[in-house]
Amino acid sequence: MTSLKDIQLFLLDMDGTINLDYRLIDGAAEFIGALVNQGKRYVFLTNNSSKNASDYVEKMRSLGLPCEKENVFTSGMAAGMFLSSHRKGKSVFVVGTRSLRAEIASYGVEVREDNADIVLLGFDRELTYAKLETACELLDSGAEYFATNVDMVCPIDNGRYIPDCGSMADMIENAVHRRPVFIGKPDRAMVDIISEKTGISLSNIAIVGDRIYTDIRTGVNAGITSVLVMSGETDEKTLNESDITPTYTLGSVKDIYKAII
């Protein structure tokens, strides 16, 4: 078991781990400050595709955290990379926010409003019934089907949750009896991309998150240190019933801060 003090790169989930909507979780600022002071790297690794990289840089800065584009990697970015590399020349209908559509287009992918080869489902906080109808029509006609993330809910402030991409996928599946290929966590590809870009080996990387079925499973799939924090979706019952075992289980990032100083 690698000591948290020896970790050189922390992959940090956002919603439920670092922040709840626009409120920092207690200890998050101190934790990031300690990483900066110790010369360690961190990347906000989020499945939340409702915002693009620039949006997240602005959001984390507004919360008082140092953040550049190199500190952010989203499932939307992963989807853009995948589609531009593996579906070159194919058009895409995006069930997602304006930010996600712009993110996908920034990778040279043709984003269309109809007659597309592929449907990409994201966490759409601008969802309309018209988008759902178009997606179902395209899927019934044989379009390929991908989604940015499997998360069922997104935690927000005051202990509440709203439907996330996984729940939207369930809704569409009820209509067309098709399930998307999910691109974001828990697939290990995002971890491998960051490891390659930073030159930091997997043995020196840890993923921190509040969800066992995405964050911690990503750590298991990638063979890296995983830290479950109990500040978001996972409760004791979920943890005890899970067949996935985190390397560490802590109350919040405040406890990680205490462990590395």
ChimeraX commands (.cxc) that place a marker at each C-alpha (Angstrom):
marker #1 position 0.00,0.00,0.00 radius 0.5
marker #1 position 1.50,3.32,-1.12 radius 0.5
marker #1 position 1.56,6.01,1.56 radius 0.5
marker #1 position -0.47,9.09,0.64 radius 0.5
marker #1 position 2.62,11.16,1.43 radius 0.5
marker #1 position 4.40,9.42,-1.46 radius 0.5
marker #1 position 1.72,10.12,-4.07 radius 0.5
marker #1 position 2.94,12.55,-6.74 radius 0.5
marker #1 position -0.32,13.05,-8.67 radius 0.5
marker #1 position -3.83,13.20,-7.24 radius 0.5
marker #1 position -6.77,12.71,-9.59 radius 0.5
marker #1 position -9.61,14.52,-7.85 radius 0.5
marker #1 position -13.29,14.02,-8.42 radius 0.5
marker #1 position -15.16,17.29,-8.00 radius 0.5
marker #1 position -18.87,16.98,-7.12 radius 0.5
marker #1 position -19.08,15.46,-3.64 radius 0.5
marker #1 position -15.30,15.36,-3.20 radius 0.5
marker #1 position -13.87,18.87,-3.58 radius 0.5
marker #1 position -17.09,20.84,-3.81 radius 0.5
marker #1 position -20.85,20.65,-3.65 radius 0.5
marker #1 position -22.08,22.86,-6.46 radius 0.5
marker #1 position -20.52,26.26,-5.61 radius 0.5
marker #1 position -19.45,25.47,-2.04 radius 0.5
marker #1 position -16.07,24.00,-1.15 radius 0.5
marker #1 position -16.06,20.95,1.09 radius 0.5
marker #1 position -14.33,21.63,4.39 radius 0.5
marker #1 position -10.58,21.13,4.04 radius 0.5
marker #1 position -10.48,21.28,0.23 radius 0.5
marker #1 position -8.66,24.61,0.06 radius 0.5
marker #1 position -6.08,23.49,2.62 radius 0.5
marker #1 position -5.54,20.20,0.77 radius 0.5
marker #1 position -4.94,21.88,-2.60 radius 0.5
marker #1 position -2.69,24.43,-0.89 radius 0.5
marker #1 position -0.61,21.63,0.61 radius 0.5
marker #1 position -0.22,19.96,-2.81 radius 0.5
marker #1 position 0.98,23.26,-4.31 radius 0.5
marker #1 position 3.42,23.84,-1.46 radius 0.5
marker #1 position 4.81,20.31,-1.79 radius 0.5
marker #1 position 5.21,20.57,-5.56 radius 0.5
marker #1 position 2.73,17.77,-6.21 radius 0.5
marker #1 position 0.41,17.56,-9.20 radius 0.5
marker #1 position -3.36,17.44,-9.22 radius 0.5
marker #1 position -6.01,17.07,-11.90 radius 0.5
marker #1 position -9.72,17.61,-11.36 radius 0.5
marker #1 position -10.99,14.43,-13.01 radius 0.5
marker #1 position -14.72,14.73,-13.40 radius 0.5
marker #1 position -17.45,12.73,-15.08 radius 0.5
marker #1 position -19.62,15.84,-15.09 radius 0.5
marker #1 position -19.81,16.73,-18.78 radius 0.5
marker #1 position -22.28,19.61,-18.38 radius 0.5
marker #1 position -19.36,22.08,-18.41 radius 0.5
marker #1 position -16.27,22.21,-20.61 radius 0.5
marker #1 position -12.66,22.60,-19.49 radius 0.5
marker #1 position -12.72,26.40,-19.61 radius 0.5
marker #1 position -15.92,26.48,-17.55 radius 0.5
marker #1 position -14.30,24.30,-14.87 radius 0.5
marker #1 position -11.16,26.42,-14.75 radius 0.5
marker #1 position -13.36,29.47,-14.15 radius 0.5
marker #1 position -15.49,27.64,-11.57 radius 0.5
marker #1 position -12.57,26.33,-9.51 radius 0.5
marker #1 position -10.90,29.73,-9.59 radius 0.5
marker #1 position -14.16,31.30,-8.38 radius 0.5
marker #1 position -14.00,28.91,-5.43 radius 0.5
marker #1 position -10.52,30.20,-4.62 radius 0.5
marker #1 position -8.55,27.20,-5.95 radius 0.5
marker #1 position -5.56,27.55,-8.29 radius 0.5
marker #1 position -6.58,25.99,-11.59 radius 0.5
marker #1 position -5.29,26.00,-15.16 radius 0.5
marker #1 position -6.48,23.94,-18.13 radius 0.5
marker #1 position -3.81,21.36,-17.34 radius 0.5
marker #1 position -5.56,20.79,-14.00 radius 0.5
marker #1 position -8.85,19.69,-15.59 radius 0.5
marker #1 position -9.86,16.54,-17.44 radius 0.5
marker #1 position -13.53,15.80,-18.05 radius 0.5
marker #1 position -15.53,12.95,-19.52 radius 0.5
marker #1 position -16.52,15.41,-22.24 radius 0.5
marker #1 position -12.86,15.86,-23.16 radius 0.5
marker #1 position -12.40,12.09,-23.17 radius 0.5
marker #1 position -15.43,11.75,-25.46 radius 0.5
marker #1 position -14.06,14.38,-27.83 radius 0.5
marker #1 position -10.70,12.62,-27.99 radius 0.5
marker #1 position -12.35,9.25,-28.59 radius 0.5
marker #1 position -14.68,10.47,-31.33 radius 0.5
marker #1 position -11.97,12.45,-33.17 radius 0.5
marker #1 position -9.58,9.48,-33.08 radius 0.5
marker #1 position -11.86,6.46,-33.49 radius 0.5
marker #1 position -14.88,7.87,-35.38 radius 0.5
marker #1 position -13.12,10.30,-37.68 radius 0.5
marker #1 position -15.47,11.82,-40.25 radius 0.5
marker #1 position -18.62,10.75,-38.41 radius 0.5
marker #1 position -21.24,13.33,-37.41 radius 0.5
marker #1 position -22.60,13.49,-33.86 radius 0.5
marker #1 position -25.88,14.56,-32.29 radius 0.5
marker #1 position -25.14,15.65,-28.72 radius 0.5
marker #1 position -27.76,15.34,-26.01 radius 0.5
marker #1 position -25.94,17.76,-23.76 radius 0.5
marker #1 position -25.34,21.33,-22.76 radius 0.5
marker #1 position -24.05,24.09,-25.02 radius 0.5
marker #1 position -20.70,23.70,-23.25 radius 0.5
marker #1 position -20.51,19.99,-24.09 radius 0.5
marker #1 position -21.41,20.61,-27.73 radius 0.5
marker #1 position -18.64,23.21,-27.93 radius 0.5
marker #1 position -16.20,20.82,-26.24 radius 0.5
marker #1 position -16.92,18.04,-28.74 radius 0.5
marker #1 position -16.69,20.44,-31.71 radius 0.5
marker #1 position -13.32,21.73,-30.45 radius 0.5
marker #1 position -11.83,18.31,-31.30 radius 0.5
marker #1 position -12.83,18.69,-34.96 radius 0.5
marker #1 position -15.96,16.54,-34.63 radius 0.5
marker #1 position -18.97,17.55,-36.74 radius 0.5
marker #1 position -21.82,18.30,-34.34 radius 0.5
marker #1 position -25.23,18.20,-36.03 radius 0.5
marker #1 position -28.81,18.87,-34.96 radius 0.5
marker #1 position -30.24,15.92,-36.93 radius 0.5
marker #1 position -29.31,13.12,-39.37 radius 0.5
marker #1 position -26.17,12.30,-37.40 radius 0.5
marker #1 position -24.19,9.04,-37.46 radius 0.5
marker #1 position -23.72,8.98,-33.68 radius 0.5
marker #1 position -25.71,9.98,-30.60 radius 0.5
marker #1 position -23.64,11.19,-27.65 radius 0.5
marker #1 position -25.49,11.49,-24.36 radius 0.5
marker #1 position -24.07,13.72,-21.64 radius 0.5
marker #1 position -25.17,15.11,-18.29 radius 0.5
marker #1 position -27.63,17.58,-19.75 radius 0.5
marker #1 position -28.84,20.30,-17.40 radius 0.5
marker #1 position -30.46,21.93,-20.46 radius 0.5
marker #1 position -32.40,18.81,-21.44 radius 0.5
marker #1 position -35.52,19.24,-23.58 radius 0.5
marker #1 position -38.06,16.74,-24.83 radius 0.5
marker #1 position -37.14,17.71,-28.39 radius 0.5
marker #1 position -33.59,16.46,-27.80 radius 0.5
marker #1 position -34.92,13.17,-26.44 radius 0.5
marker #1 position -37.21,12.71,-29.45 radius 0.5
marker #1 position -34.37,13.36,-31.90 radius 0.5
marker #1 position -32.05,10.99,-30.03 radius 0.5
marker #1 position -34.66,8.23,-30.02 radius 0.5
marker #1 position -35.36,8.70,-33.73 radius 0.5
marker #1 position -31.65,8.45,-34.57 radius 0.5
marker #1 position -31.13,5.42,-32.34 radius 0.5
marker #1 position -34.14,3.67,-33.84 radius 0.5
marker #1 position -32.58,4.34,-37.25 radius 0.5
marker #1 position -29.31,2.65,-36.28 radius 0.5
marker #1 position -27.05,5.49,-35.09 radius 0.5
marker #1 position -24.14,4.50,-32.84 radius 0.5
marker #1 position -24.67,5.35,-29.19 radius 0.5
marker #1 position -22.15,6.66,-26.65 radius 0.5
marker #1 position -22.47,8.43,-23.32 radius 0.5
marker #1 position -20.01,10.48,-21.30 radius 0.5
marker #1 position -20.63,8.93,-17.88 radius 0.5
marker #1 position -22.53,6.26,-16.00 radius 0.5
marker #1 position -23.29,8.34,-12.87 radius 0.5
marker #1 position -26.92,7.99,-11.81 radius 0.5
marker #1 position -27.12,11.19,-9.75 radius 0.5
marker #1 position -25.16,14.39,-9.23 radius 0.5
marker #1 position -24.81,15.64,-5.64 radius 0.5
marker #1 position -25.65,19.27,-5.00 radius 0.5
marker #1 position -25.73,21.38,-1.86 radius 0.5
marker #1 position -27.89,20.66,1.19 radius 0.5
marker #1 position -27.59,16.88,0.81 radius 0.5
marker #1 position -29.70,16.76,-2.35 radius 0.5
marker #1 position -29.23,14.99,-5.70 radius 0.5
marker #1 position -30.38,15.52,-9.26 radius 0.5
marker #1 position -30.52,12.99,-12.15 radius 0.5
marker #1 position -27.21,12.52,-13.97 radius 0.5
marker #1 position -26.28,10.94,-17.30 radius 0.5
marker #1 position -26.84,7.34,-16.12 radius 0.5
marker #1 position -30.44,8.13,-15.19 radius 0.5
marker #1 position -30.98,9.80,-18.55 radius 0.5
marker #1 position -29.57,6.70,-20.25 radius 0.5
marker #1 position -32.11,4.59,-18.33 radius 0.5
marker #1 position -34.92,6.82,-19.57 radius 0.5
marker #1 position -33.83,6.51,-23.21 radius 0.5
marker #1 position -33.31,2.75,-22.82 radius 0.5
marker #1 position -36.92,2.39,-21.73 radius 0.5
marker #1 position -37.95,3.95,-25.04 radius 0.5
marker #1 position -35.56,2.39,-27.59 radius 0.5
marker #1 position -34.17,-0.65,-25.72 radius 0.5
marker #1 position -30.57,0.39,-26.36 radius 0.5
marker #1 position -27.75,1.03,-23.90 radius 0.5
marker #1 position -24.84,3.38,-24.68 radius 0.5
marker #1 position -21.14,2.65,-24.50 radius 0.5
marker #1 position -19.94,4.78,-21.58 radius 0.5
marker #1 position -16.66,6.67,-22.12 radius 0.5
marker #1 position -15.83,8.30,-18.75 radius 0.5
marker #1 position -15.04,6.78,-15.37 radius 0.5
marker #1 position -14.81,3.88,-14.50 radius 0.5
marker #1 position -12.99,3.24,-17.79 radius 0.5
marker #1 position -9.25,3.48,-17.12 radius 0.5
marker #1 position -8.50,5.37,-20.33 radius 0.5
marker #1 position -8.66,8.78,-18.65 radius 0.5
marker #1 position -6.03,7.70,-16.11 radius 0.5
marker #1 position -3.74,6.29,-18.79 radius 0.5
marker #1 position -3.97,9.49,-20.85 radius 0.5
marker #1 position -3.03,11.65,-17.85 radius 0.5
marker #1 position -0.19,9.32,-16.83 radius 0.5
marker #1 position 1.24,9.50,-20.34 radius 0.5
marker #1 position 0.87,13.30,-20.57 radius 0.5
marker #1 position 2.47,13.97,-17.16 radius 0.5
marker #1 position 5.09,11.24,-17.26 radius 0.5
marker #1 position 4.05,10.12,-13.78 radius 0.5
marker #1 position 3.86,6.35,-13.34 radius 0.5
marker #1 position 0.67,4.65,-12.19 radius 0.5
marker #1 position 2.37,3.61,-8.94 radius 0.5
marker #1 position 2.64,7.30,-7.97 radius 0.5
marker #1 position -0.95,8.26,-8.83 radius 0.5
marker #1 position -4.02,8.22,-6.57 radius 0.5
marker #1 position -7.66,8.82,-7.45 radius 0.5
marker #1 position -9.91,10.48,-4.86 radius 0.5
marker #1 position -13.68,10.36,-5.07 radius 0.5
marker #1 position -17.00,9.84,-3.33 radius 0.5
marker #1 position -18.42,7.13,-5.58 radius 0.5
marker #1 position -17.45,3.49,-5.47 radius 0.5
marker #1 position -18.91,2.52,-8.85 radius 0.5
marker #1 position -17.10,5.27,-10.77 radius 0.5
marker #1 position -14.15,6.80,-8.90 radius 0.5
marker #1 position -12.97,3.79,-6.90 radius 0.5
marker #1 position -13.66,1.29,-9.68 radius 0.5
marker #1 position -11.55,3.51,-11.96 radius 0.5
marker #1 position -8.70,3.16,-9.48 radius 0.5
marker #1 position -9.12,-0.60,-9.40 radius 0.5
marker #1 position -9.32,-0.83,-13.20 radius 0.5
marker #1 position -6.18,1.29,-13.60 radius 0.5
marker #1 position -4.25,-0.38,-10.78 radius 0.5
marker #1 position -3.66,2.85,-8.86 radius 0.5
marker #1 position -4.20,3.93,-5.25 radius 0.5
marker #1 position -7.84,4.78,-4.58 radius 0.5
marker #1 position -9.22,6.98,-1.80 radius 0.5
marker #1 position -12.93,6.91,-1.02 radius 0.5
marker #1 position -14.22,10.00,0.77 radius 0.5
marker #1 position -17.54,9.85,2.58 radius 0.5
marker #1 position -18.49,13.46,1.81 radius 0.5
marker #1 position -20.73,12.72,-1.16 radius 0.5
marker #1 position -22.85,9.89,-2.54 radius 0.5
marker #1 position -21.45,6.82,-0.73 radius 0.5
marker #1 position -22.77,5.98,2.72 radius 0.5
marker #1 position -21.73,3.23,5.14 radius 0.5
marker #1 position -24.40,0.83,3.86 radius 0.5
marker #1 position -23.26,1.22,0.25 radius 0.5
marker #1 position -19.63,0.76,1.26 radius 0.5
marker #1 position -20.34,-2.38,3.30 radius 0.5
marker #1 position -22.38,-3.96,0.50 radius 0.5
marker #1 position -19.87,-3.19,-2.26 radius 0.5
marker #1 position -17.50,-5.79,-3.70 radius 0.5
marker #1 position -15.05,-2.99,-4.56 radius 0.5
marker #1 position -12.47,-2.18,-1.90 radius 0.5
marker #1 position -10.79,1.25,-1.80 radius 0.5
marker #1 position -7.15,1.46,-0.79 radius 0.5
marker #1 position -8.16,4.09,1.77 radius 0.5
marker #1 position -11.54,5.17,3.16 radius 0.5
marker #1 position -11.59,8.62,4.77 radius 0.5
marker #1 position -14.18,11.13,5.88 radius 0.5
marker #1 position -13.22,13.86,3.43 radius 0.5
marker #1 position -10.28,15.53,1.70 radius 0.5
marker #1 position -9.59,17.23,5.02 radius 0.5
marker #1 position -8.35,13.85,6.26 radius 0.5
marker #1 position -6.06,13.51,3.22 radius 0.5
marker #1 position -4.65,16.94,4.01 radius 0.5
marker #1 position -3.89,15.78,7.55 radius 0.5
marker #1 position -2.23,12.64,6.18 radius 0.5
marker #1 position 0.18,14.42,3.85 radius 0.5
marker #1 position 1.35,17.36,5.96 radius 0.5
marker link #1:1,2 radius 0.2
marker link #1:2,3 radius 0.2
marker link #1:3,4 radius 0.2
marker link #1:4,5 radius 0.2
marker link #1:5,6 radius 0.2
marker link #1:6,7 radius 0.2
marker link #1:7,8 radius 0.2
marker link #1:8,9 radius 0.2
marker link #1:9,10 radius 0.2
marker link #1:10,11 radius 0.2
marker link #1:11,12 radius 0.2
marker link #1:12,13 radius 0.2
marker link #1:13,14 radius 0.2
marker link #1:14,15 radius 0.2
marker link #1:15,16 radius 0.2
marker link #1:16,17 radius 0.2
marker link #1:17,18 radius 0.2
marker link #1:18,19 radius 0.2
marker link #1:19,20 radius 0.2
marker link #1:20,21 radius 0.2
marker link #1:21,22 radius 0.2
marker link #1:22,23 radius 0.2
marker link #1:23,24 radius 0.2
marker link #1:24,25 radius 0.2
marker link #1:25,26 radius 0.2
marker link #1:26,27 radius 0.2
marker link #1:27,28 radius 0.2
marker link #1:28,29 radius 0.2
marker link #1:29,30 radius 0.2
marker link #1:30,31 radius 0.2
marker link #1:31,32 radius 0.2
marker link #1:32,33 radius 0.2
marker link #1:33,34 radius 0.2
marker link #1:34,35 radius 0.2
marker link #1:35,36 radius 0.2
marker link #1:36,37 radius 0.2
marker link #1:37,38 radius 0.2
marker link #1:38,39 radius 0.2
marker link #1:39,40 radius 0.2
marker link #1:40,41 radius 0.2
marker link #1:41,42 radius 0.2
marker link #1:42,43 radius 0.2
marker link #1:43,44 radius 0.2
marker link #1:44,45 radius 0.2
marker link #1:45,46 radius 0.2
marker link #1:46,47 radius 0.2
marker link #1:47,48 radius 0.2
marker link #1:48,49 radius 0.2
marker link #1:49,50 radius 0.2
marker link #1:50,51 radius 0.2
marker link #1:51,52 radius 0.2
marker link #1:52,53 radius 0.2
marker link #1:53,54 radius 0.2
marker link #1:54,55 radius 0.2
marker link #1:55,56 radius 0.2
marker link #1:56,57 radius 0.2
marker link #1:57,58 radius 0.2
marker link #1:58,59 radius 0.2
marker link #1:59,60 radius 0.2
marker link #1:60,61 radius 0.2
marker link #1:61,62 radius 0.2
marker link #1:62,63 radius 0.2
marker link #1:63,64 radius 0.2
marker link #1:64,65 radius 0.2
marker link #1:65,66 radius 0.2
marker link #1:66,67 radius 0.2
marker link #1:67,68 radius 0.2
marker link #1:68,69 radius 0.2
marker link #1:69,70 radius 0.2
marker link #1:70,71 radius 0.2
marker link #1:71,72 radius 0.2
marker link #1:72,73 radius 0.2
marker link #1:73,74 radius 0.2
marker link #1:74,75 radius 0.2
marker link #1:75,76 radius 0.2
marker link #1:76,77 radius 0.2
marker link #1:77,78 radius 0.2
marker link #1:78,79 radius 0.2
marker link #1:79,80 radius 0.2
marker link #1:80,81 radius 0.2
marker link #1:81,82 radius 0.2
marker link #1:82,83 radius 0.2
marker link #1:83,84 radius 0.2
marker link #1:84,85 radius 0.2
marker link #1:85,86 radius 0.2
marker link #1:86,87 radius 0.2
marker link #1:87,88 radius 0.2
marker link #1:88,89 radius 0.2
marker link #1:89,90 radius 0.2
marker link #1:90,91 radius 0.2
marker link #1:91,92 radius 0.2
marker link #1:92,93 radius 0.2
marker link #1:93,94 radius 0.2
marker link #1:94,95 radius 0.2
marker link #1:95,96 radius 0.2
marker link #1:96,97 radius 0.2
marker link #1:97,98 radius 0.2
marker link #1:98,99 radius 0.2
marker link #1:99,100 radius 0.2
marker link #1:100,101 radius 0.2
marker link #1:101,102 radius 0.2
marker link #1:102,103 radius 0.2
marker link #1:103,104 radius 0.2
marker link #1:104,105 radius 0.2
marker link #1:105,106 radius 0.2
marker link #1:106,107 radius 0.2
marker link #1:107,108 radius 0.2
marker link #1:108,109 radius 0.2
marker link #1:109,110 radius 0.2
marker link #1:110,111 radius 0.2
marker link #1:111,112 radius 0.2
marker link #1:112,113 radius 0.2
marker link #1:113,114 radius 0.2
marker link #1:114,115 radius 0.2
marker link #1:115,116 radius 0.2
marker link #1:116,117 radius 0.2
marker link #1:117,118 radius 0.2
marker link #1:118,119 radius 0.2
marker link #1:119,120 radius 0.2
marker link #1:120,121 radius 0.2
marker link #1:121,122 radius 0.2
marker link #1:122,123 radius 0.2
marker link #1:123,124 radius 0.2
marker link #1:124,125 radius 0.2
marker link #1:125,126 radius 0.2
marker link #1:126,127 radius 0.2
marker link #1:127,128 radius 0.2
marker link #1:128,129 radius 0.2
marker link #1:129,130 radius 0.2
marker link #1:130,131 radius 0.2
marker link #1:131,132 radius 0.2
marker link #1:132,133 radius 0.2
marker link #1:133,134 radius 0.2
marker link #1:134,135 radius 0.2
marker link #1:135,136 radius 0.2
marker link #1:136,137 radius 0.2
marker link #1:137,138 radius 0.2
marker link #1:138,139 radius 0.2
marker link #1:139,140 radius 0.2
marker link #1:140,141 radius 0.2
marker link #1:141,142 radius 0.2
marker link #1:142,143 radius 0.2
marker link #1:143,144 radius 0.2
marker link #1:144,145 radius 0.2
marker link #1:145,146 radius 0.2
marker link #1:146,147 radius 0.2
marker link #1:147,148 radius 0.2
marker link #1:148,149 radius 0.2
marker link #1:149,150 radius 0.2
marker link #1:150,151 radius 0.2
marker link #1:151,152 radius 0.2
marker link #1:152,153 radius 0.2
marker link #1:153,154 radius 0.2
marker link #1:154,155 radius 0.2
marker link #1:155,156 radius 0.2
marker link #1:156,157 radius 0.2
marker link #1:157,158 radius 0.2
marker link #1:158,159 radius 0.2
marker link #1:159,160 radius 0.2
marker link #1:160,161 radius 0.2
marker link #1:161,162 radius 0.2
marker link #1:162,163 radius 0.2
marker link #1:163,164 radius 0.2
marker link #1:164,165 radius 0.2
marker link #1:165,166 radius 0.2
marker link #1:166,167 radius 0.2
marker link #1:167,168 radius 0.2
marker link #1:168,169 radius 0.2
marker link #1:169,170 radius 0.2
marker link #1:170,171 radius 0.2
marker link #1:171,172 radius 0.2
marker link #1:172,173 radius 0.2
marker link #1:173,174 radius 0.2
marker link #1:174,175 radius 0.2
marker link #1:175,176 radius 0.2
marker link #1:176,177 radius 0.2
marker link #1:177,178 radius 0.2
marker link #1:178,179 radius 0.2
marker link #1:179,180 radius 0.2
marker link #1:180,181 radius 0.2
marker link #1:181,182 radius 0.2
marker link #1:182,183 radius 0.2
marker link #1:183,184 radius 0.2
marker link #1:184,185 radius 0.2
marker link #1:185,186 radius 0.2
marker link #1:186,187 radius 0.2
marker link #1:187,188 radius 0.2
marker link #1:188,189 radius 0.2
marker link #1:189,190 radius 0.2
marker link #1:190,191 radius 0.2
marker link #1:191,192 radius 0.2
marker link #1:192,193 radius 0.2
marker link #1:193,194 radius 0.2
marker link #1:194,195 radius 0.2
marker link #1:195,196 radius 0.2
marker link #1:196,197 radius 0.2
marker link #1:197,198 radius 0.2
marker link #1:198,199 radius 0.2
marker link #1:199,200 radius 0.2
marker link #1:200,201 radius 0.2
marker link #1:201,202 radius 0.2
marker link #1:202,203 radius 0.2
marker link #1:203,204 radius 0.2
marker link #1:204,205 radius 0.2
marker link #1:205,206 radius 0.2
marker link #1:206,207 radius 0.2
marker link #1:207,208 radius 0.2
marker link #1:208,209 radius 0.2
marker link #1:209,210 radius 0.2
marker link #1:210,211 radius 0.2
marker link #1:211,212 radius 0.2
marker link #1:212,213 radius 0.2
marker link #1:213,214 radius 0.2
marker link #1:214,215 radius 0.2
marker link #1:215,216 radius 0.2
marker link #1:216,217 radius 0.2
marker link #1:217,218 radius 0.2
marker link #1:218,219 radius 0.2
marker link #1:219,220 radius 0.2
marker link #1:220,221 radius 0.2
marker link #1:221,222 radius 0.2
marker link #1:222,223 radius 0.2
marker link #1:223,224 radius 0.2
marker link #1:224,225 radius 0.2
marker link #1:225,226 radius 0.2
marker link #1:226,227 radius 0.2
marker link #1:227,228 radius 0.2
marker link #1:228,229 radius 0.2
marker link #1:229,230 radius 0.2
marker link #1:230,231 radius 0.2
marker link #1:231,232 radius 0.2
marker link #1:232,233 radius 0.2
marker link #1:233,234 radius 0.2
marker link #1:234,235 radius 0.2
marker link #1:235,236 radius 0.2
marker link #1:236,237 radius 0.2
marker link #1:237,238 radius 0.2
marker link #1:238,239 radius 0.2
marker link #1:239,240 radius 0.2
marker link #1:240,241 radius 0.2
marker link #1:241,242 radius 0.2
marker link #1:242,243 radius 0.2
marker link #1:243,244 radius 0.2
marker link #1:244,245 radius 0.2
marker link #1:245,246 radius 0.2
marker link #1:246,247 radius 0.2
marker link #1:247,248 radius 0.2
marker link #1:248,249 radius 0.2
marker link #1:249,250 radius 0.2
marker link #1:250,251 radius 0.2
marker link #1:251,252 radius 0.2
marker link #1:252,253 radius 0.2
marker link #1:253,254 radius 0.2
marker link #1:254,255 radius 0.2
marker link #1:255,256 radius 0.2
marker link #1:256,257 radius 0.2
marker link #1:257,258 radius 0.2
marker link #1:258,259 radius 0.2
marker link #1:259,260 radius 0.2
marker link #1:260,261 radius 0.2
view
